[in-house]
Amino acid sequence: MAKSVSVTIPHKLSKDEARVRVANGFERMKGQIANGALSKFEESWTGDQLAFSARGMGQTIKGRIDVGDADVRIGVDLPMLLAGLAGQVEEQLREQGAALLDGA
């Protein structure tokens, strides 16, 4: 069964700065894993929401990132094959998202 992961990360940035950091971080992440198991990224911004998908090994991961005034909400839908990794994915999203918004 597919599994959804949701993470909310608070920030003390302006909404615009948070959006810039999310956009830059997403670009870096794509570059880091483009040669790995996932590729064929698609992304689109609508206002302050980034909708994305990545495909690899016959699987598609979909997600969205909502940039708010005081937090960033990340939601990722994992296909059945990757559902067992939901805990690890959630932990990585929290750690890397917090580091990104803290400027680390």
Backbone as numpy.savetxt, mean C-alpha at the origin, in Angstrom:
# Nx Ny Nz CAx CAy CAz Cx Cy Cz
-9.77 -18.99 0.73 -10.61 -17.81 0.73 -9.73 -16.57 0.73
-10.11 -15.58 -0.03 -9.39 -14.31 -0.09 -9.41 -13.63 1.28
-8.47 -12.74 1.50 -8.36 -12.06 2.80 -8.05 -10.58 2.58
-8.74 -9.73 3.32 -8.48 -8.29 3.28 -7.68 -7.87 4.49
-6.75 -6.98 4.27 -5.92 -6.43 5.34 -6.14 -4.93 5.36
-6.36 -4.36 6.55 -6.55 -2.91 6.69 -5.63 -2.39 7.78
-5.00 -1.27 7.50 -4.09 -0.64 8.45 -4.35 0.86 8.43
-4.39 1.47 9.61 -4.50 2.93 9.72 -3.24 3.43 10.41
-2.58 4.38 9.77 -1.33 4.92 10.30 -1.51 6.42 10.54
-1.43 6.85 11.80 -1.58 8.29 12.09 -0.35 9.06 11.61
-0.56 10.34 11.31 0.56 11.21 10.94 0.29 12.62 11.45
1.37 13.40 11.50 1.27 14.79 11.92 1.70 15.73 10.81
1.60 15.26 9.58 1.98 16.03 8.41 0.78 16.79 7.88
1.05 17.71 6.95 -0.07 18.27 6.21 -0.58 17.16 5.29
-1.82 17.27 4.90 -2.39 16.27 4.00 -1.59 16.21 2.69
-1.20 17.37 2.18 -0.42 17.41 0.94 0.92 16.70 1.08
1.62 16.93 2.19 2.92 16.29 2.41 2.74 14.78 2.56
1.70 14.36 3.27 1.44 12.93 3.41 1.18 12.29 2.05
0.44 12.98 1.20 0.13 12.45 -0.14 1.41 12.33 -0.96
2.29 13.33 -0.89 3.56 13.29 -1.61 4.40 12.11 -1.13
4.46 11.91 0.17 5.26 10.80 0.71 4.68 9.45 0.29
3.36 9.34 0.29 2.73 8.09 -0.15 3.05 7.84 -1.62
2.91 8.86 -2.46 3.18 8.71 -3.89 4.63 8.33 -4.14
5.56 9.00 -3.48 6.98 8.69 -3.65 7.32 7.29 -3.13
6.75 6.95 -1.99 6.98 5.62 -1.41 6.44 4.51 -2.28
5.29 4.75 -2.89 4.70 3.76 -3.78 5.59 3.55 -5.00
6.13 4.63 -5.54 7.04 4.52 -6.69 8.29 3.73 -6.33
8.87 3.99 -5.15 10.05 3.24 -4.71 9.73 1.76 -4.54
8.57 1.48 -3.94 8.17 0.09 -3.72 8.03 -0.64 -5.04
7.41 0.00 -6.02 7.26 -0.62 -7.33 8.63 -0.95 -7.93
9.57 -0.03 -7.80 10.91 -0.26 -8.33 11.62 -1.39 -7.64
11.40 -1.56 -6.35 12.07 -2.61 -5.58 11.56 -4.00 -5.92
10.27 -4.11 -6.23 9.74 -5.46 -6.47 9.35 -5.71 -7.92
9.66 -4.78 -8.80 9.28 -4.95 -10.20 9.93 -6.17 -10.82
11.12 -6.53 -10.38 11.79 -7.70 -10.92 11.51 -8.95 -10.09
10.68 -8.81 -9.09 10.35 -9.94 -8.22 9.11 -10.68 -8.70
8.37 -11.21 -7.75 7.21 -12.04 -8.07 6.02 -11.23 -8.58
5.93 -9.96 -8.21 4.81 -9.13 -8.64 5.27 -8.12 -9.67
4.45 -7.89 -10.63 4.74 -6.89 -11.65 3.41 -6.41 -12.21
3.46 -5.81 -13.36 2.25 -5.31 -14.00 1.40 -4.46 -13.06
2.03 -3.44 -12.52 1.35 -2.53 -11.62 0.42 -1.60 -12.39
-0.71 -1.33 -11.81 -1.62 -0.30 -12.29 -1.98 0.55 -11.10
-2.07 1.84 -11.32 -2.41 2.75 -10.23 -3.16 3.94 -10.77
-4.01 4.49 -9.94 -4.70 5.71 -10.33 -5.12 6.47 -9.08
-4.85 7.76 -9.12 -5.25 8.66 -8.03 -6.61 9.27 -8.36
-7.50 9.25 -7.39 -8.76 9.98 -7.46 -8.82 10.81 -6.19
-8.59 12.10 -6.33 -8.52 12.94 -5.14 -7.35 12.49 -4.28
-7.64 12.13 -3.05 -6.60 11.69 -2.12 -6.59 10.18 -1.92
-7.14 9.44 -2.89 -7.13 7.98 -2.81 -6.34 7.41 -3.98
-5.40 6.54 -3.65 -4.64 5.80 -4.64 -5.21 4.39 -4.71
-5.73 4.03 -5.87 -6.18 2.65 -6.11 -5.08 1.97 -6.91
-4.75 0.72 -6.55 -3.67 0.04 -7.25 -3.95 -1.45 -7.37
-3.25 -2.05 -8.29 -3.26 -3.51 -8.42 -1.89 -3.94 -8.90
-1.52 -5.14 -8.54 -0.26 -5.74 -8.98 -0.55 -7.19 -9.31
0.08 -7.66 -10.35 -0.19 -9.01 -10.80 1.12 -9.77 -10.91
1.08 -11.03 -10.55 2.25 -11.89 -10.67 1.89 -13.31 -10.31
2.53 -14.24 -10.95 2.32 -15.67 -10.70 0.84 -16.03 -10.77
0.12 -15.40 -11.68 -1.29 -15.71 -11.85 -2.20 -15.16 -10.77
-1.66 -14.32 -9.90 -2.44 -13.75 -8.79 -2.51 -12.23 -8.95
-3.61 -11.66 -8.48 -3.75 -10.20 -8.49 -4.03 -9.71 -7.08
-3.25 -8.72 -6.68 -3.45 -8.04 -5.40 -4.02 -6.67 -5.72
-5.12 -6.32 -5.07 -5.72 -5.00 -5.25 -5.71 -4.27 -3.92
-5.64 -2.95 -4.02 -5.65 -2.18 -2.79 -5.95 -0.73 -3.02
-6.04 -0.02 -1.92 -6.28 1.41 -1.95 -5.60 2.05 -0.75
-5.17 3.27 -0.97 -4.55 4.06 0.09 -5.29 5.38 0.14
-5.89 5.67 1.28 -6.61 6.93 1.50 -5.78 7.83 2.38
-5.46 9.01 1.86 -4.68 9.97 2.62 -5.64 10.95 3.28
-5.63 10.96 4.61 -6.50 11.86 5.36 -5.70 12.95 6.05
-6.42 13.83 6.74 -5.77 14.94 7.44 -4.89 14.47 8.59
-5.26 13.38 9.24 -4.53 12.92 10.42 -4.04 11.48 10.31
-4.42 10.78 9.23 -3.97 9.41 9.08 -3.99 8.97 7.62
-3.36 7.85 7.39 -3.38 7.20 6.09 -3.96 5.81 6.31
-4.97 5.48 5.53 -5.62 4.17 5.64 -5.25 3.34 4.42
-4.74 2.15 4.68 -4.32 1.25 3.62 -5.17 -0.01 3.68
-5.74 -0.38 2.56 -6.50 -1.62 2.46 -5.97 -2.44 1.31
-5.71 -3.72 1.56 -5.18 -4.61 0.53 -6.03 -5.88 0.53
-6.43 -6.29 -0.67 -7.18 -7.53 -0.85 -6.24 -8.59 -1.40
-5.98 -9.60 -0.59 -5.07 -10.68 -0.98 -5.87 -11.84 -1.56
-5.41 -12.40 -2.67 -6.09 -13.57 -3.22 -5.88 -14.79 -2.31
-6.65 -15.81 -2.55 -6.64 -17.00 -1.70 -5.23 -17.57 -1.52
-4.45 -17.61 -2.58 -3.11 -18.18 -2.51 -2.21 -17.43 -1.53
-2.46 -16.14 -1.34 -1.63 -15.31 -0.47 -2.29 -14.97 0.87
-3.50 -15.45 1.09 -4.25 -15.12 2.31 -3.50 -15.53 3.58
-2.73 -16.59 3.53 -1.97 -17.04 4.69 -0.89 -16.06 5.12
-0.55 -15.12 4.25 0.47 -14.13 4.56 -0.11 -12.83 5.12
-1.41 -12.80 5.38 -2.09 -11.57 5.79 -1.44 -10.93 7.02
-1.07 -11.71 8.02 -0.44 -11.16 9.22 0.89 -10.49 8.91
1.68 -11.12 8.08 2.98 -10.55 7.70 2.79 -9.29 6.86
1.83 -9.33 5.95 1.55 -8.15 5.12 1.13 -6.98 6.01
0.23 -7.25 6.96 -0.24 -6.19 7.86 0.93 -5.59 8.65
1.79 -6.43 9.18 2.93 -5.96 9.95 3.86 -5.09 9.09
4.14 -5.52 7.87 5.00 -4.76 6.96 4.37 -3.41 6.60
3.06 -3.42 6.34 2.37 -2.16 6.02 2.49 -1.18 7.17
2.29 -1.66 8.40 2.39 -0.79 9.57 3.81 -0.21 9.72
4.80 -1.10 9.67 6.18 -0.68 9.88 6.65 0.27 8.78
6.49 -0.14 7.54 7.01 0.65 6.43 6.18 1.93 6.24
4.89 1.85 6.47 4.04 3.03 6.35 4.40 4.07 7.39
4.61 3.63 8.63 4.99 4.55 9.70 6.35 5.18 9.40
7.29 4.39 8.94 8.63 4.92 8.61 8.53 5.94 7.47
7.72 5.65 6.49 7.53 6.55 5.36 6.96 7.89 5.81
5.95 7.84 6.65 5.31 9.08 7.10 6.15 9.84 8.12
7.02 9.11 8.84 7.92 9.76 9.78 9.15 10.34 9.10
9.32 10.01 7.81 10.45 10.54 7.06 11.70 9.70 7.17
11.56 8.50 7.72 12.75 7.64 7.88 13.12 6.98 6.58
